[in-house]
Amino acid sequence: MKRYLREIEVSGLILVIIGIMSSWIWGSQYGGWLCGVGMLLWLITFVYKAFHWNEYARENRQNIIILLIAILILFLQMIIRLN
């Protein structure tokens, strides 16, 4: 698992970015699914690194900030789409 953490994390991040962009362009349905899959991949690496906190402390702090920003953007999009 440790060998593939970076690839899984980057794949999840790319899917989240593509999901956010596609929801701005085509609508929230398509972007939501892409973001969901990307965040699920990211969650896998996030949980693994959380259990090995001492080894990944700096990366864990960065991931928490990036994850909070992504969630905030998604909530703002939902609020904008509902109005």
C-alpha positions in Angstrom: 0.0 0.0 0.0 2.8 2.4 0.9 4.2 2.1 -2.6 1.0 3.3 -4.3 0.0 6.1 -1.8 1.2 8.9 -4.0 -0.5 7.6 -7.2 -3.8 7.1 -5.4 -3.6 10.6 -3.8 -2.7 12.3 -7.1 -5.5 10.4 -8.9 -8.0 11.5 -6.2 -6.8 15.1 -6.4 -7.1 15.2 -10.2 -10.6 13.8 -10.1 -11.7 16.4 -7.5 -10.3 19.2 -9.7 -11.9 17.8 -12.8 -15.2 17.3 -10.9 -15.2 20.9 -9.7 -14.5 22.3 -13.1 -17.1 20.0 -14.8 -19.7 21.0 -12.3 -19.1 24.7 -13.1 -19.3 23.9 -16.9 -21.9 21.2 -17.2 -23.8 21.1 -13.9 -23.4 19.7 -10.5 -24.6 16.1 -11.3 -21.5 15.1 -13.3 -19.1 17.1 -11.2 -20.5 15.7 -8.0 -19.8 12.1 -9.0 -16.3 12.9 -10.1 -15.6 14.8 -6.8 -17.1 12.0 -4.8 -14.9 9.3 -6.4 -11.8 11.6 -6.1 -12.5 12.3 -2.4 -13.1 8.6 -1.8 -9.6 7.8 -3.2 -8.2 10.7 -1.2 -9.9 9.4 1.9 -8.2 6.1 1.5 -4.7 7.7 1.6 -5.9 10.1 4.3 -6.9 7.3 6.6 -3.7 5.3 6.0 -1.6 8.4 6.7 -3.6 9.2 9.8 -2.8 5.8 11.3 0.9 6.5 10.5 0.8 10.1 11.8 4.5 10.4 12.9 5.7 9.4 9.4 3.3 11.7 7.5 2.7 14.6 9.9 3.5 17.4 7.5 1.5 15.9 4.6 -1.5 15.2 7.0 -1.7 18.9 7.9 -1.6 19.9 4.2 -4.3 17.3 3.3 -6.6 18.5 6.0 -6.4 22.1 4.7 -6.9 21.1 1.1 -9.8 18.8 2.0 -11.5 21.5 3.9 -11.1 24.0 1.0 -12.6 21.4 -1.4 -15.6 20.8 0.8 -16.1 24.5 1.2 -16.1 25.0 -2.6 -18.6 22.2 -3.0 -21.0 23.6 -0.4 -20.7 27.0 -1.9 -21.6 25.6 -5.3 -24.6 23.8 -3.9 -25.8 27.0 -2.3 -25.3 29.0 -5.5 -27.2 26.3 -7.6 -30.1 26.2 -5.2 -30.7 30.0 -5.4 
